[in-house]
Amino acid sequence: EAGVAQSPRYKIIEKRQSVAFWCNPISGHATLYWYQQILGQGPKLLIQFQNNGVVDDSQLPKDRFSAERLKGVDSTLKIQPAKLEDSAVYLCASSLLRNDNEQFFGPGTRLTVL
Amino acid sequence: AQKVTQAQTEISVVEKEDVTLDCVYETRDTTYYLFWYKQPPSGELVFLIRRNSFDEQNEISGRYSWNFQKSTSSFNFTITASQVVDSAVYFCALSGWQAGTALIFGKGTTLSVSS
């Protein structure tokens, strides 16, 4: 079974530029999560989808971050414009909708904002 | 509010030593899940264990063991006879019982095992 795929793996941009990350979850997984992991900290949830609907986006900085999950499969996370403090690893995870909450994580995208 | 605290930021041991990573959690839920993940230098999060709040039995898997104590809200992780390959950041996490609940992570403990 293929795992969660993410691209790109690394991205370096200047502040105020825009950037987009892509995630392809494990086939059949209804729930998709985007987490932000700042250096030296644990991952923090940004947004959670169930199929193509948003379940929780309470911690998403909506003035600059946006995300979508078209057709309930792939998802894109966008930052526009980027700030220095957005430098982090962006992790995508997916899970089946069942009562064990086991999430499978992708390799992450490491973003550096200069 | 839900919270996970990993008070040990960094631990350094020599190979073959035993090491325990501490995790303390806070939740008002009566049912929940606890997790441990490993993040090696390559960056991916590797699932190690999930424990539900009903099951306080300790678990052993090879050199790894977990001690869950609901009375002290702790879920500690012990590596016996540590190896250099155990060097990584280890995260403890908490989630609600309901399907599709996001994980709340601690800040992680960096374990360095030297030969």
Chai-1 contact restraints between the chains, C-beta under 6 A:
chainA,res_idxA,chainB,res_idxB,connection_type,confidence,min_distance_angstrom,max_distance_angstrom,comment,restraint_id
A,T31,B,G100,contact,1.0,0.0,6.0,A-B,restraint_1
A,Y33,B,A102,contact,1.0,0.0,6.0,A-B,restraint_2
A,Q41,B,K107,contact,1.0,0.0,6.0,A-B,restraint_3
A,G42,B,F91,contact,1.0,0.0,6.0,A-B,restraint_4
A,G42,B,F105,contact,1.0,0.0,6.0,A-B,restraint_5
A,G42,B,G106,contact,1.0,0.0,6.0,A-B,restraint_6
A,G42,B,K107,contact,1.0,0.0,6.0,A-B,restraint_7
A,G42,B,G108,contact,1.0,0.0,6.0,A-B,restraint_8
A,P43,B,F105,contact,1.0,0.0,6.0,A-B,restraint_9
A,L45,B,A102,contact,1.0,0.0,6.0,A-B,restraint_10
A,Q48,B,A102,contact,1.0,0.0,6.0,A-B,restraint_11
A,Q50,B,G100,contact,1.0,0.0,6.0,A-B,restraint_12
A,L97,B,A99,contact,1.0,0.0,6.0,A-B,restraint_13
A,L97,B,G100,contact,1.0,0.0,6.0,A-B,restraint_14
A,R98,B,A99,contact,1.0,0.0,6.0,A-B,restraint_15
A,N99,B,A99,contact,1.0,0.0,6.0,A-B,restraint_16
A,N101,B,Y33,contact,1.0,0.0,6.0,A-B,restraint_17
A,N101,B,S95,contact,1.0,0.0,6.0,A-B,restraint_18
A,N101,B,T101,contact,1.0,0.0,6.0,A-B,restraint_19
A,F105,B,L45,contact,1.0,0.0,6.0,A-B,restraint_20
A,P107,B,E44,contact,1.0,0.0,6.0,A-B,restraint_21
A,G108,B,G43,contact,1.0,0.0,6.0,A-B,restraint_22
